[in-house]
């Protein structure tokens, strides 16, 4: 069996394993295996094939990590508007307790409100919901 065939079978195996597990990094390693197969097609020796597979696979993983960090930085479910439609809503807070919390009526229920970042005696006024933790609304002041 030719070296390139072995590389292609390894790449296909990694793609199949990625489809089973959903681990995108296996796909990046499969790209490295494809680079090894191309190196074998070019007639390079086994050392060059291994180097090509390792360098391309490693760079693919590093590139994916950087891209994911830059573009896929999704907020947690507690502050994600796609998960909780209360995020971004405007509320009115009349008064605050000394511990930086307040109780308001919102959507027909009593909620505890806490300002973010914490302030010992925040001013009353209009606030925007930035996160929901159980029955606690985390809010920030609305700049008017």
C-alpha positions as a Markdown table, in Angstrom:
| # | Residue | x | y | z |
|---|---|---|---|---|
| 1 | Unk | 0.0 | 0.0 | 0.0 |
| 2 | Unk | 1.3 | 3.4 | -0.9 |
| 3 | Unk | 2.3 | 5.9 | 1.8 |
| 4 | Unk | -0.3 | 8.4 | 0.4 |
| 5 | Unk | -3.1 | 5.8 | 0.7 |
| 6 | Unk | -2.2 | 5.3 | 4.4 |
| 7 | Unk | -2.3 | 9.1 | 5.0 |
| 8 | Unk | -5.7 | 9.4 | 3.2 |
| 9 | Unk | -7.1 | 6.5 | 5.3 |
| 10 | Unk | -5.9 | 8.2 | 8.5 |
| 11 | Unk | -7.5 | 11.5 | 7.4 |
| 12 | Unk | -10.7 | 9.7 | 6.6 |
| 13 | Unk | -10.6 | 8.0 | 9.9 |
| 14 | Unk | -10.2 | 11.3 | 11.8 |
| 15 | Unk | -13.1 | 12.8 | 9.8 |
| 16 | Unk | -15.3 | 9.9 | 10.7 |
| 17 | Unk | -14.2 | 10.1 | 14.4 |
| 18 | Unk | -14.9 | 13.8 | 14.3 |
| 19 | Unk | -18.4 | 13.2 | 13.0 |
| 20 | Unk | -19.1 | 10.8 | 15.8 |
| 21 | Unk | -17.7 | 12.9 | 18.6 |
| 22 | Unk | -18.2 | 16.5 | 17.3 |
| 23 | Unk | -14.7 | 17.5 | 18.2 |
| 24 | Unk | -13.7 | 20.0 | 15.6 |
| 25 | Unk | -10.0 | 19.6 | 16.5 |
| 26 | Unk | -10.0 | 16.2 | 14.9 |
| 27 | Unk | -11.0 | 17.8 | 11.7 |
| 28 | Unk | -7.9 | 20.1 | 11.9 |
| 29 | Unk | -5.8 | 17.0 | 12.5 |
| 30 | Unk | -7.4 | 15.4 | 9.4 |
| 31 | Unk | -6.2 | 18.5 | 7.5 |
| 32 | Unk | -2.7 | 17.7 | 8.7 |
| 33 | Unk | -3.0 | 14.1 | 7.5 |
| 34 | Unk | -4.1 | 15.4 | 4.1 |
| 35 | Unk | -0.9 | 17.5 | 4.0 |
| 36 | Unk | 1.0 | 14.3 | 4.8 |
| 37 | Unk | -0.8 | 12.6 | 1.9 |
| 38 | Unk | 0.1 | 15.4 | -0.5 |
| 39 | Unk | 3.7 | 15.3 | 0.7 |
| 40 | Unk | 3.7 | 11.5 | -0.1 |
| 41 | Unk | 2.2 | 12.2 | -3.6 |
| 42 | Unk | 5.0 | 14.7 | -4.2 |
| 43 | Unk | 7.5 | 11.9 | -3.5 |
| 44 | Unk | 8.9 | 13.2 | -0.2 |
| 45 | Unk | 10.4 | 10.8 | 2.3 |
| 46 | Unk | 8.6 | 9.7 | 5.5 |
| 47 | Unk | 10.3 | 12.3 | 7.6 |
| 48 | Unk | 9.1 | 15.1 | 5.4 |
| 49 | Unk | 5.6 | 13.6 | 5.3 |
| 50 | Unk | 5.5 | 13.5 | 9.1 |
| 51 | Unk | 6.8 | 17.1 | 9.4 |
| 52 | Unk | 4.2 | 18.3 | 6.8 |
| 53 | Unk | 1.4 | 16.5 | 8.7 |
| 54 | Unk | 2.5 | 17.8 | 12.1 |
| 55 | Unk | 3.2 | 21.4 | 11.0 |
| 56 | Unk | -0.1 | 21.8 | 9.0 |
| 57 | Unk | -2.2 | 20.0 | 11.6 |
| 58 | Unk | -0.6 | 22.1 | 14.4 |
| 59 | Unk | -1.1 | 25.3 | 12.5 |
| 60 | Unk | -4.7 | 24.4 | 11.7 |
| 61 | Unk | -5.4 | 23.8 | 15.4 |
| 62 | Unk | -3.7 | 27.1 | 16.5 |
| 63 | Unk | -5.5 | 29.0 | 13.7 |
| 64 | Unk | -8.9 | 27.5 | 14.8 |
| 65 | Unk | -8.2 | 28.4 | 18.5 |
| 66 | Unk | -7.4 | 32.0 | 17.6 |
| 67 | Unk | -10.4 | 32.3 | 15.2 |
| 68 | Unk | -12.7 | 30.8 | 17.8 |
| 69 | Unk | -11.4 | 33.1 | 20.5 |
| 70 | Unk | -11.9 | 36.2 | 18.3 |
| 71 | Unk | -15.2 | 35.4 | 16.7 |
| 72 | Unk | -17.1 | 32.8 | 18.7 |
| 73 | Unk | -17.0 | 34.5 | 22.1 |
| 74 | Unk | -20.6 | 33.8 | 23.0 |
| 75 | Unk | -21.9 | 35.0 | 26.3 |
| 76 | Unk | -23.1 | 32.6 | 28.9 |
| 77 | Unk | -26.7 | 31.5 | 28.9 |
| 78 | Unk | -27.5 | 33.8 | 31.9 |
| 79 | Unk | -26.5 | 36.9 | 29.8 |
| 80 | Unk | -27.3 | 35.7 | 26.3 |
| 81 | Unk | -30.3 | 37.5 | 24.7 |
| 82 | Unk | -30.9 | 34.4 | 22.4 |
| 83 | Unk | -31.5 | 32.3 | 25.5 |
| 84 | Unk | -33.3 | 34.8 | 27.7 |
| 85 | Unk | -35.5 | 37.5 | 26.2 |
| 86 | Unk | -35.4 | 39.6 | 29.4 |
| 87 | Unk | -31.8 | 40.6 | 28.6 |
| 88 | Unk | -31.8 | 44.2 | 27.3 |
| 89 | Unk | -35.2 | 45.0 | 28.8 |
| 90 | Unk | -35.6 | 48.3 | 30.6 |
| 91 | Unk | -36.8 | 48.5 | 34.2 |
| 92 | Unk | -37.5 | 51.3 | 36.7 |
| 93 | Unk | -35.9 | 51.0 | 40.2 |
| 94 | Unk | -37.4 | 53.4 | 42.8 |
| 95 | Unk | -35.1 | 52.7 | 45.8 |
| 96 | Unk | -32.1 | 50.5 | 46.8 |
| 97 | Unk | -31.3 | 48.6 | 50.0 |
| 98 | Unk | -27.9 | 49.3 | 51.6 |
| 99 | Unk | -26.6 | 46.0 | 50.3 |
| 100 | Unk | -27.0 | 47.2 | 46.7 |
| 101 | Unk | -30.2 | 45.2 | 46.0 |
| 102 | Unk | -33.8 | 46.2 | 45.4 |
| 103 | Unk | -37.2 | 44.4 | 45.0 |
| 104 | Unk | -39.3 | 45.3 | 42.0 |
| 105 | Unk | -42.4 | 43.9 | 40.3 |
| 106 | Unk | -41.5 | 42.8 | 36.7 |
| 107 | Unk | -43.6 | 40.6 | 34.4 |
| 108 | Unk | -46.2 | 40.0 | 37.2 |
| 109 | Unk | -43.7 | 38.7 | 39.7 |
| 110 | Unk | -41.4 | 40.0 | 42.5 |
| 111 | Unk | -37.7 | 40.1 | 41.4 |
| 112 | Unk | -34.5 | 41.0 | 43.3 |
| 113 | Unk | -32.5 | 43.5 | 41.4 |
| 114 | Unk | -28.7 | 43.9 | 41.8 |
| 115 | Unk | -26.6 | 46.5 | 40.0 |
| 116 | Unk | -23.5 | 45.5 | 38.0 |
| 117 | Unk | -20.8 | 46.4 | 38.9 |
| 118 | Unk | -21.8 | 46.5 | 42.6 |
| 119 | Unk | -22.3 | 49.9 | 44.1 |
| 120 | Unk | -23.2 | 50.2 | 47.8 |
| 121 | Unk | -25.9 | 52.9 | 47.3 |
| 122 | Unk | -26.7 | 53.3 | 43.6 |
| 123 | Unk | -29.1 | 56.0 | 42.4 |
| 124 | Unk | -32.7 | 55.2 | 41.6 |
| 125 | Unk | -33.8 | 55.4 | 38.0 |
| 126 | Unk | -33.9 | 53.5 | 34.7 |
| 127 | Unk | -31.8 | 50.4 | 34.3 |
| 128 | Unk | -31.2 | 47.7 | 31.7 |
| 129 | Unk | -31.2 | 44.0 | 32.5 |
| 130 | Unk | -27.8 | 42.5 | 31.6 |
| 131 | Unk | -28.2 | 39.0 | 33.1 |
| 132 | Unk | -30.6 | 36.8 | 35.0 |
| 133 | Unk | -29.5 | 34.5 | 37.8 |
| 134 | Unk | -32.6 | 32.6 | 39.1 |
| 135 | Unk | -34.9 | 35.2 | 40.4 |
| 136 | Unk | -32.3 | 37.9 | 40.5 |
| 137 | Unk | -32.0 | 40.5 | 37.7 |
| 138 | Unk | -28.5 | 41.9 | 37.2 |
| 139 | Unk | -28.8 | 45.4 | 35.8 |
| 140 | Unk | -26.7 | 48.4 | 34.6 |
| 141 | Unk | -27.7 | 52.0 | 34.6 |
| 142 | Unk | -29.1 | 53.3 | 31.3 |
| 143 | Unk | -27.1 | 56.3 | 30.1 |
| 144 | Unk | -29.7 | 58.9 | 29.0 |
